Amino acid sequence: MALRFIHASDLHIGRKFSNIPEPPDGNVRGRLMEARHGAIGKLAAAARAHGAGHILLAGDTFDTATPSPSVIRQALAAMKDAADVTWWLLPGNHDNLRDAEPLWDQIGRDAPANVVALTEARPHDLGESACLLPCPVAFRAGASDPSEPLVNMDSDADKLRIGLAHGGVTDFTESGDAIAPDRDRTARLDYLALGDWHGRMSVSDRVQYSGTPEQDRFKHGRRGVCLAVSLEGPGATPQVTEVETGTFLWSDVALLLHARQDAAAALTAVLPDGGRRDILLRVTASGWAALPDQVELRRAAEACAPDFAHFDLVTGALGTQYDSTDLDAIDRGGALRLAARGLMDEAGSETLSRHQRDVAADALARLYAYVRESEA
């Protein structure tokens, strides 16, 4: 009979998301933290939907080596509630064996019967037809291939060999711990479940990154997934199905503007129509816009921002097109006009550094916006 299991990784339960600004009337960090805990239930639902009896977590189940007791106990309780599946927890670089020794000791004491902490590099039976070969991470940063122990792990000849490891096939972290891309062949594996890379990536038919089930960055541009894996027998090609599990979408949208374009309308055109409460959106504007258009762009951004879980308008690459009538809107004479003229000259200077020109352009845009706001 086929072996079916769920492959997931990098839950990072307990992450605080301190890099996300908290609006005065919002609780986006709390919602993001709760979604990471909620991924446990979604993985269990995916296992039931695909007839899987096992959930393999390929490292970084917890965000730090020292999560609070409540974070640990509540995660274990959620896994216990899914008593129809067995959870296999591999230490990763964030919750590695050395730094997180008390964490794994507590899991060993408090884990329910259907949760197994894989703290040793030794084979475990997955029922009668397969053997799980884990490679727990001992240190946060290593200098060798963390999957290397798989080569010398024995298993019964008639059983499927399922490897479980955490690290980069290409060196994502520059730590030197790159996993050999042909590890499935050198370790005679039917499947190698990897963690560490937060995006979904297929290295080969047998070597897969599931990515995190709940995304935490703008890099990957899609909701998190887990993998439902089916193996018919030794040597058979794995059947891998992506199952969407993410609540939040982290989306990075490019907004290219040109002179005399309605910048506010252009922004509106690239915004998603629905589901905004569960979207973290970063709009990166580039090209050129006149001072009045930049003011309207920022107003449009401020107007739509409350619709989203998080909204950020990035204008560092947006150039400013200057016009003498824009200076007239600031002041037709006097100190303000002189200051505006000086800033415009500095912003267009060929002798100043790029940083100095950017500072002057930003100051002029702020002055223009201030005057417009005071007139409104």
C-alpha positions as CSV (number, residue, x, y, z in Angstrom):
1,M,0.0,0.0,0.0
2,A,1.1,3.6,-0.6
3,L,2.7,5.6,2.1
4,R,1.0,9.0,2.5
5,F,2.4,11.8,4.6
6,I,2.5,15.6,5.0
7,H,5.8,17.4,4.6
8,A,6.0,20.8,6.2
9,S,8.7,23.0,7.8
10,D,9.5,26.3,9.4
11,L,6.4,27.0,11.4
12,H,8.4,29.4,13.6
13,I,5.8,29.3,16.3
14,G,6.2,32.1,18.7
15,R,7.7,34.6,16.2
16,K,6.8,38.2,17.4
17,F,7.0,40.1,14.1
18,S,8.6,43.1,15.7
19,N,9.6,44.3,12.2
20,I,6.0,45.0,11.3
21,P,4.8,48.4,12.5
22,E,1.7,48.1,14.7
23,P,-1.0,50.6,13.9
24,P,-2.6,52.4,16.9
25,D,-5.9,50.7,16.4
26,G,-4.7,47.3,15.1
27,N,-3.3,44.0,16.2
28,V,-1.5,42.8,13.1
29,R,1.4,41.2,15.1
30,G,-1.0,39.3,17.3
31,R,-2.9,38.0,14.2
32,L,0.3,37.0,12.5
33,M,1.5,35.1,15.6
34,E,-1.9,33.4,16.0
35,A,-1.8,32.3,12.3
36,R,1.5,30.5,12.9
37,H,-0.1,28.5,15.8
38,G,-3.2,28.0,13.6
39,A,-1.0,26.3,11.0
40,I,-0.9,23.2,13.2
41,G,-4.7,22.7,12.7
42,K,-4.4,23.3,9.0
43,L,-1.7,20.7,8.6
44,A,-3.8,18.2,10.5
45,A,-6.7,19.0,8.2
46,A,-4.5,18.5,5.1
47,A,-3.4,15.1,6.5
48,R,-7.0,14.0,6.9
49,A,-8.0,15.2,3.5
50,H,-5.1,13.3,1.8
51,G,-5.3,10.2,3.9
52,A,-1.9,10.8,5.6
53,G,-1.0,9.3,8.9
54,H,2.2,11.3,9.5
55,I,3.2,14.9,9.5
56,L,7.0,15.5,9.0
57,L,8.2,18.9,10.3
58,A,11.6,19.5,8.8
59,G,13.0,21.9,11.4
60,D,12.3,25.3,13.0
61,T,9.0,24.3,14.5
62,F,9.7,27.1,17.0
63,D,11.1,30.5,16.2
64,T,13.7,30.6,19.0
65,A,15.6,28.3,21.3
66,T,13.7,29.6,24.3
67,P,10.0,29.9,23.5
68,S,7.7,30.6,26.5
69,P,6.2,27.6,28.3
70,S,2.8,28.6,27.1
71,V,3.9,28.7,23.4
72,I,5.3,25.2,23.8
73,R,2.5,23.7,25.8
74,Q,-0.2,25.2,23.5
75,A,1.5,23.9,20.4
76,L,1.8,20.4,21.9
77,A,-1.8,20.5,22.9
78,A,-2.9,21.4,19.3
79,M,-0.9,18.5,18.0
80,K,-2.5,16.2,20.6
81,D,-5.9,17.3,19.4
82,A,-5.0,15.8,16.0
83,A,-4.6,12.4,17.6
84,D,-5.2,10.6,14.3
85,V,-1.8,11.6,13.0
86,T,1.8,11.3,14.3
87,W,3.9,14.5,14.4
88,W,7.6,14.1,13.8
89,L,9.6,17.2,15.0
90,L,13.1,17.8,13.7
91,P,15.4,20.4,15.4
92,G,16.4,23.1,12.9
93,N,18.8,26.0,13.1
94,H,16.4,28.2,15.2
95,D,15.5,25.5,17.6
96,N,18.8,23.5,17.4
97,L,19.8,20.9,19.9
98,R,22.6,22.9,21.6
99,D,20.9,26.2,22.1
100,A,17.4,24.8,22.6
101,E,18.3,21.9,24.9
102,P,15.7,22.9,27.6
103,L,13.1,23.2,24.8
104,W,13.6,19.6,23.6
105,D,13.8,18.4,27.2
106,Q,10.4,19.9,27.9
107,I,9.0,18.4,24.7
108,G,10.4,15.1,25.7
109,R,8.6,15.4,29.1
110,D,5.3,17.0,27.9
111,A,4.7,15.6,24.4
112,P,1.6,13.5,23.9
113,A,1.9,10.0,22.5
114,N,1.4,11.2,18.9
115,V,4.4,13.6,19.0
116,V,7.9,12.4,18.4
117,A,11.0,14.6,19.0
118,L,13.7,13.6,16.6
119,T,16.8,14.5,18.7
120,E,19.0,11.7,17.4
121,A,20.2,10.8,13.9
122,R,18.8,7.3,13.9
123,P,16.1,5.5,12.0
124,H,12.5,5.4,13.0
125,D,9.8,3.1,11.6
126,L,6.9,4.8,9.8
127,G,4.6,1.8,10.1
128,E,5.6,-1.4,8.4
129,S,6.5,0.0,5.0
130,A,8.9,2.9,5.6
131,C,11.8,4.2,7.6
132,L,12.3,7.8,8.6
133,L,15.9,9.0,8.7
134,P,16.2,12.3,10.5
135,C,19.2,14.6,10.7
136,P,18.6,17.0,13.7
137,V,20.6,20.2,13.6
138,A,23.1,20.4,16.5
139,F,24.2,24.0,16.1
140,R,22.7,27.2,14.7
141,A,25.4,27.5,12.1
142,G,27.4,24.5,10.8
143,A,30.4,24.0,8.5
144,S,29.3,20.8,6.9
145,D,26.4,19.2,5.0
146,P,23.7,18.6,7.6
147,S,22.3,15.7,5.6
148,E,25.6,13.8,5.4
149,P,24.6,11.3,8.2
150,L,21.9,9.9,5.9
151,V,24.5,8.1,3.8
152,N,25.4,5.7,6.6
153,M,21.9,5.2,8.1
154,D,20.7,1.7,7.6
155,S,17.2,0.4,7.0
156,D,15.5,-2.8,6.0
157,A,16.0,-3.5,2.3
158,D,12.3,-3.7,1.6
159,K,11.3,-0.4,3.3
160,L,11.0,3.1,1.9
161,R,13.7,5.4,3.0
162,I,12.4,8.9,3.9
163,G,15.1,11.5,4.7
164,L,14.3,14.6,6.9
165,A,16.9,17.4,7.1
166,H,17.1,21.2,7.5
167,G,19.5,23.4,5.5
168,G,20.2,24.9,2.1
169,V,20.8,22.9,-1.1
170,T,22.2,26.2,-2.3
171,D,23.7,28.1,0.6
172,F,20.9,30.4,1.5
173,T,22.6,31.5,4.8
174,E,26.2,31.7,3.7
175,S,27.1,29.5,6.6
176,G,28.7,26.8,4.5
177,D,26.1,24.1,5.4
178,A,24.9,23.4,1.8
179,I,23.2,20.1,1.3
180,A,24.4,18.0,-1.7
181,P,21.6,18.3,-4.4
182,D,22.1,14.5,-5.2
183,R,21.7,13.4,-1.6
184,D,18.7,11.3,-2.6
185,R,21.0,9.2,-4.7
186,T,24.0,9.0,-2.4
187,A,21.8,8.0,0.6
188,R,19.5,5.8,-1.5
189,L,16.4,7.8,-0.5
190,D,12.9,7.5,-1.9
191,Y,12.2,11.1,-0.7
192,L,14.1,13.8,1.1
193,A,11.9,16.3,3.0
194,L,13.8,19.6,3.5
195,G,13.3,22.7,5.6
196,D,15.0,26.1,6.0
197,W,14.0,27.7,2.7
198,H,10.7,29.5,3.4
199,G,9.4,29.3,-0.2
200,R,8.2,26.3,-2.1
201,M,11.0,24.7,-4.2
202,S,11.4,21.4,-6.0
203,V,15.1,20.4,-6.2
204,S,14.2,17.2,-8.0
205,D,11.4,14.6,-8.0
206,R,12.7,13.2,-4.7
207,V,14.2,16.3,-3.0
208,Q,11.6,18.9,-2.0
209,Y,11.3,22.1,0.1
210,S,7.7,22.6,1.3
211,G,8.4,26.1,2.5
212,T,6.6,27.5,5.5
213,P,2.9,26.8,5.8
214,E,2.4,30.5,6.9
215,Q,4.5,33.0,5.1
216,D,6.5,35.6,7.0
217,R,8.1,37.8,4.3
218,F,7.5,39.5,1.0
219,K,10.0,37.4,-0.8
220,H,7.9,34.5,-2.1
221,G,4.7,36.2,-3.3
222,R,2.2,33.5,-2.5
223,R,0.4,32.0,0.5
224,G,2.2,29.2,2.3
225,V,1.7,25.5,1.5
226,C,2.5,22.1,2.8
227,L,3.1,19.0,0.6
228,A,0.9,15.9,0.5
229,V,3.3,13.1,-0.5
230,S,2.4,9.7,-1.7
231,L,4.9,6.9,-2.3
232,E,3.7,3.6,-4.0
233,G,6.9,1.7,-3.1
234,P,10.7,1.7,-3.1
235,G,12.0,3.3,-6.3
236,A,8.6,4.8,-7.3
237,T,8.5,8.5,-8.2
238,P,6.9,10.5,-5.4
239,Q,3.5,12.0,-6.1
240,V,3.7,15.5,-4.5
241,T,0.6,17.8,-4.2
242,E,0.7,21.3,-2.9
243,V,-1.9,22.1,-0.3
244,E,-2.5,25.8,0.5
245,T,-2.4,26.4,4.3
246,G,-1.5,30.1,4.6
247,T,-3.9,32.7,6.0
248,F,-1.9,35.7,5.1
249,L,-0.6,36.8,1.7
250,W,2.6,38.9,1.7
251,S,2.6,40.7,-1.6
252,D,5.2,43.0,-3.2
253,V,3.8,45.1,-6.0
254,A,5.8,47.3,-8.4
255,L,4.2,50.6,-9.4
256,L,6.0,52.2,-12.4
257,L,5.0,55.8,-12.9
258,H,5.7,58.3,-15.7
259,A,5.4,62.1,-16.0
260,R,1.9,63.6,-16.0
261,Q,0.3,60.3,-15.0
262,D,-2.5,60.2,-12.4
263,A,-0.4,58.6,-9.7
264,A,-3.3,58.0,-7.3
265,A,-5.3,56.3,-10.1
266,A,-2.3,54.1,-11.0
267,L,-2.0,53.0,-7.3
268,T,-5.6,52.1,-7.2
269,A,-5.3,50.0,-10.3
270,V,-2.6,47.7,-8.8
271,L,-4.4,47.1,-5.5
272,P,-6.1,43.7,-5.0
273,D,-9.9,43.8,-5.1
274,G,-10.8,41.5,-2.2
275,G,-9.4,39.8,0.9
276,R,-7.4,42.9,1.9
277,R,-7.7,42.2,5.7
278,D,-5.4,39.2,5.2
279,I,-2.9,40.8,2.9
280,L,0.3,42.5,3.8
281,L,1.1,44.7,0.8
282,R,4.2,46.6,-0.1
283,V,4.0,48.9,-3.1
284,T,7.3,50.0,-4.5
285,A,7.0,53.1,-6.7
286,S,9.6,53.9,-9.3
287,G,9.8,56.2,-12.4
288,W,8.9,59.8,-12.3
289,A,6.1,61.9,-10.8
290,A,5.6,65.6,-10.3
291,L,5.2,67.1,-6.8
292,P,1.4,67.4,-7.0
293,D,1.2,63.8,-8.1
294,Q,3.4,62.6,-5.3
295,V,1.1,64.3,-2.8
296,E,-1.9,62.7,-4.3
297,L,-0.1,59.3,-4.3
298,R,0.6,59.5,-0.6
299,R,-3.0,60.6,0.1
300,A,-4.3,57.7,-1.8
301,A,-2.0,55.3,0.1
302,E,-3.1,56.7,3.4
303,A,-6.7,56.3,2.4
304,C,-6.4,52.6,1.5
305,A,-3.9,51.5,4.1
306,P,-6.5,50.7,6.8
307,D,-8.1,48.1,4.5
308,F,-5.0,45.9,4.7
309,A,-3.3,43.9,7.5
310,H,-0.2,46.0,6.7
311,F,0.4,48.5,3.9
312,D,3.7,50.1,3.0
313,L,4.4,52.6,0.2
314,V,8.1,52.7,-0.8
315,T,9.1,55.7,-2.8
316,G,12.9,55.6,-2.6
317,A,13.2,54.8,-6.3
318,L,10.6,57.4,-7.4
319,G,12.2,60.4,-9.1
320,T,10.6,63.9,-8.9
321,Q,9.8,65.9,-11.9
322,Y,10.0,69.6,-11.1
323,D,8.1,72.6,-12.5
324,S,8.3,76.3,-11.6
325,T,4.5,76.3,-11.0
326,D,5.1,73.8,-8.2
327,L,7.4,76.3,-6.5
328,D,4.7,79.0,-7.0
329,A,2.3,76.7,-5.1
330,I,4.8,76.8,-2.2
331,D,5.3,80.5,-2.2
332,R,5.7,83.2,-4.9
333,G,8.4,85.0,-2.9
334,G,10.1,85.3,0.4
335,A,12.0,82.7,2.6
336,L,9.9,79.7,1.6
337,R,10.4,80.3,-2.1
338,L,14.1,80.7,-1.6
339,A,14.3,77.5,0.4
340,A,12.2,75.6,-2.2
341,R,14.4,77.0,-5.0
342,G,17.6,75.9,-3.2
343,L,16.2,72.4,-2.6
344,M,15.2,72.0,-6.2
345,D,18.7,73.1,-7.4
346,E,20.3,70.7,-5.0
347,A,18.0,67.8,-6.1
348,G,19.1,68.3,-9.7
349,S,22.8,69.1,-9.0
350,E,25.4,67.1,-10.9
351,T,28.1,67.8,-8.3
352,L,26.4,66.5,-5.2
353,S,26.3,62.8,-4.2
354,R,23.2,60.7,-4.9
355,H,22.4,60.6,-1.2
356,Q,22.6,64.4,-1.0
357,R,20.3,64.8,-4.0
358,D,17.8,62.3,-2.5
359,V,17.8,64.2,0.8
360,A,17.1,67.5,-1.0
361,A,14.3,66.0,-3.2
362,D,12.7,64.4,-0.2
363,A,12.8,67.7,1.8
364,L,11.3,69.6,-1.2
365,A,8.5,67.0,-1.5
366,R,7.8,67.3,2.2
367,L,7.7,71.1,2.1
368,Y,5.3,71.0,-0.8
369,A,3.1,68.5,0.9
370,Y,3.1,70.5,4.1
371,V,2.0,73.7,2.3
372,R,-0.7,71.8,0.5
373,E,-2.0,70.2,3.7
374,S,-2.1,73.6,5.5
375,E,-4.2,75.0,2.6
376,A,-6.6,72.1,2.6
